[in-house]
């Protein structure tokens, strides 16, 4: 059913996302999402829980997987059609180290919220 009518919300983990990006059966989900993103007012929300856990080699793999997802959807990290929401217990809003981590992980300059 999800492949025929992609949901408004997809909850997954990085292992399943990796599989979905490779499976031909799931390509319709990404195709339909990409077409939806072409419409006025559409915004793709990427939500990541426990972002601080994605460091080192494993973090690099997850960051590249998310870059692959965004590329598949035709989005750039700084696109106005993309909103990234991430939770973390150890990243601080105004910390230069935290902002560097976010910028490196998502591949775009990150600045604190106003």
C-alpha positions in Angstrom: 0.0 0.0 0.0 2.8 2.4 0.8 4.4 1.9 -2.6 1.1 2.6 -4.3 0.1 5.6 -2.2 3.1 7.0 -0.3 2.2 8.2 3.2 2.5 11.8 4.3 4.8 10.6 7.1 7.4 7.9 6.8 9.0 6.7 10.0 12.1 4.6 9.4 15.7 4.0 10.5 18.8 4.4 8.4 19.1 0.7 7.7 15.7 0.5 6.1 16.1 3.8 4.3 19.3 2.4 2.7 17.4 -0.6 1.6 14.5 1.4 0.3 16.8 3.6 -1.8 18.2 0.5 -3.5 15.0 -1.4 -4.1 13.2 -1.0 -7.4 9.9 -1.7 -5.6 10.3 1.4 -3.5 11.2 3.8 -6.3 7.6 5.0 -6.7 7.7 6.4 -3.1 10.7 8.7 -4.0 9.3 9.5 -7.5 5.9 10.6 -6.1 7.6 12.6 -3.3 9.8 14.3 -5.8 6.8 15.3 -7.9 5.0 16.5 -4.8 8.0 18.7 -4.0 7.6 20.4 -7.4 4.3 21.9 -6.2 4.1 25.3 -4.6 4.1 25.3 -0.9 5.4 21.8 -0.4 8.2 21.3 2.2 9.9 18.0 3.0 10.6 17.6 6.7 13.5 15.4 7.7 13.5 14.6 11.4 16.4 12.9 13.1 16.4 11.8 16.7 19.5 11.5 18.8 21.7 13.3 16.2 24.7 13.4 18.6 25.0 9.6 18.2 26.0 9.9 14.6 29.7 10.6 14.9 32.8 9.0 13.5 32.6 6.4 10.7 29.0 5.5 11.5 28.0 9.1 11.5 29.7 9.7 8.1 27.7 6.7 6.6 24.4 8.1 7.9 25.3 11.6 6.6 26.1 10.2 3.2 22.9 8.2 3.2 20.9 11.4 4.0 22.7 13.2 1.2 21.7 10.3 -1.2 18.1 10.7 0.0 18.1 14.4 -0.7 19.8 14.0 -4.1 17.2 11.3 -5.0 14.4 13.9 -4.1 16.1 16.7 -6.0 16.9 18.7 -2.8 20.0 20.5 -1.7 20.7 20.8 2.1 20.0 24.6 1.9 16.8 24.2 -0.1 13.7 26.2 1.0 11.8 23.0 0.3 13.7 21.2 3.1 13.3 21.6 6.9 15.6 19.6 9.1 14.6 19.0 12.7 17.0 17.1 14.9 17.1 16.3 18.6 20.2 15.9 20.6 21.1 15.9 24.3 24.6 17.2 23.8 24.5 19.7 20.9 24.2 23.2 22.1 22.4 25.9 20.2 25.2 28.6 20.2 28.2 26.3 20.6 30.7 26.8 17.7 31.6 23.0 18.0 27.9 22.1 17.7 27.4 24.4 14.7 30.5 22.9 13.0 29.2 19.4 13.6 25.8 20.3 12.1 27.4 22.1 9.1 29.7 19.1 8.4 26.9 16.5 8.9 24.4 18.2 6.7 26.8 19.7 4.2 25.6 23.3 4.6 26.4 26.2 6.8 24.4 26.1 10.0 23.6 29.0 12.2 21.7 29.3 15.5 18.0 29.9 15.4 17.0 33.5 16.1 
